[in-house]
Amino acid sequence: METHRLVLPGDLNQYGFLFGGRLLAWIDEASWIAASLDYPHCQFVTVAMDKVEFHHSVRDGTILKISCTREREGTTSTTYAVNVTDQKAGPGILFSTRVTFVSVDDAGRKRGIR
């Protein structure tokens, strides 16, 4: 699944760069949507994001592409590889990580994804 985000002034820190936490929230949301579309009967919660390393700074007006690809499926969890690129700058990756979700029932107990 792919989605896009436009970096706006409200997304920037005091130095004029994208807040890292804002990008992490967008990644969490995009990968959660991908998991929810792949497993529409599941209620997912985020349990892990494996590596947080920013490769380049991001400025106001940047159009980010967030690509989420299912990488692993377990009994109660699934993991997505996420890459973030600058749509105008070309193919270089600004950020990448893996996000793992677990399926839970209404009481918060793990439940199967199939």
Secondary structure, DSSP 4 states (H G I P E B T S, - for coil): -EEEEE--GGGB-TTSBB-HHHHHHHHHHHHHHHHHHHSTT-EEEEEEE----B-S--BTT-EEEEEEEEEEE-SSEEEEEEEEEETTT-S-EEEEEEEEEEEE-TTS-B----
